[in-house]
Amino acid sequence: MTVLGVVGAGTMGAGIAQLGCQAGLETRLFDADTVALQRAQASIAKRASTDPLRLLSGVEELAGCDVVIEAIPESLELKHAVLSDVAAAVGPACVLATNTSSIPVTQVAAGVPEPARVVGMHFFNPAPVMTLVEVIRGIESSEEAARAVTELGERMGKR
């Protein structure tokens, strides 16, 4: 794994992007709110090198990512819409992870093409500090997708 995408530049998204940068991954961060992107970049720069960080202006720039983690508000409809757009941009080989803490992964995956590649990757707040990450399989999540995010979490120093 070499390229991580993060969708959502709030507290959790910025923290996850910081972890990607610290792990030496090319980290692409997207949020429709450009002010949130700038805040996230400034926050990350205080704690880590931003050399591997790319701020994106559209989801199409996520093409080429190995894993994309969404960290957007807890709305099933919003997650379906955003992850469907991401899925179209990245192609079928990319693992899609949701940082949801309250919506079942199976429900999130049901609104996305190829639900086998959708898994939960729930970071605890603040993501750069907390040592745990939950990897949650939905009913259709593949073993490969779960393994990919488990390895990613370990690379980020999580267990």
N, C-alpha and C positions, 0 to 999 in steps of 0.2 A: 504494500500500500504506500502510495507516494502523494496522492492529492486528496485532500479533505475539503468538502464543501460544508458550510454552515449557513442555514437560512434563519434569519432572525438575529438582530444585533442588539437585543436588550441585555439585561444582566446575564442571563444564562448563555445566550448565544455568544456574547463577548468572552465569557469565561471559557466556553468550549473552544472558541477560536484561539484563545491564548494557549490552551493546552496543546492544540495542534501545532502552533508555532514552536512551543517549547519542545515538542517531540520531533521537530525538524521536518515537518510535513509542509508542503506547499498548501497553504490554507486560504481558501476562497470564501469570503464573507459577503452575503447578500441580505439586504433589507430594502424594502420599498421606501423607507424613510431615510433619506440621505443624512439627515442630522443624527439619527441613531448610529449610522455607520461611522460618522466622524467621531462621535463620542466613544464608540467601541474601540476605534483605532487609538484614540488618545489613552484610553484605559489600558489597553494591551501594551502600549509603548512604555508605560510606567513600570511594567513587570517583566516584559520579555522583548526580544528582538522582533520587530515587525518586518524584517527582511522577507520572511516566507509568506507574509500576509498580502492578499490581493483583495481590494474592495471592488465589488461588482455592481454594475448598473442594471443588470437583468439576469433572470434565471438561465437564459441561454448560455451565459458565460460559465455555468457549472459543468458544461460538457467536458468530459475527460476526467471527472472526479471518480475516485474509487468508492467512496462512501460520502453520502450527504446526510447531515444531521439537521433536522428541523427543530428549532427552539422558538416557536411562535405561540401566540395565545391559545388557551385551552378551549378551542371551538372546533368541533368535529367537522363542520362545514368548511371552515377556513383551512384546516389541515388537509381535507380532501382536495380542495381547490389548489392549494399551494403545491402539495406533493404530486398532484396530477401534472401540473406545469413542469415541476422539476423532473418527473419521470420522462416526460416528452423531450426534455433538453438533454438528459444524460444518457439515455439508452438503457437497454435491458441488463447490462452487466453491473451497473452501479447498485450498491446496497443503499437502501433508504432507511434511515433510522429516525424514530420519533423520540423526543425528550419528554413526552407527555408523562404527567404524574397522576392523571385522573381518568383518562380515556383508555379503554382496553385496546391493546395493539391490534387485535383482530378487527375491531371497528375502524380503526385508522386505515389498516391495510385493505379493507373492503372497498374503499373508494379510490384505490390506486391500481393502475395496470400492473399485472404480474405481482400479486400480493406476497408471493413466496420470498421476495427480496426485501420485505418490510419487517423490521424488528424494532423493539423498544431499546433505547439506550438512555436510561434516566440518570442524569448527573444530579448530585446533591449540591445545594447552594451554600457557599460559593464554590463553583466547580473547580477552580484551581487549587483550593485548599482541602476540600473533602476527599478522603482516600477511596471512597466506594463509588462504584457505578453499577446500576442494575441493568442486566441484559435480559430482556423479556421477549420470549417468542410468542407470536400469535399462533392461532390454529394452523395457518398455512405457511408460517415462516420456515424457511429452509435451514438446514443445519449449516450450510455454507455461509448464509447471511449472519447467523448467530455467531459463528466462529470468527467471521471477519470483524464484527464489532467488539467481540471479546478481545481479540488480538490488538485492535485499535486501542481499547481501554488500557490494556497492559502497557502498550507503547507510551501512553500518556501518563503512566505511573499510577494507574488506578487498579483496584482489585474488586 
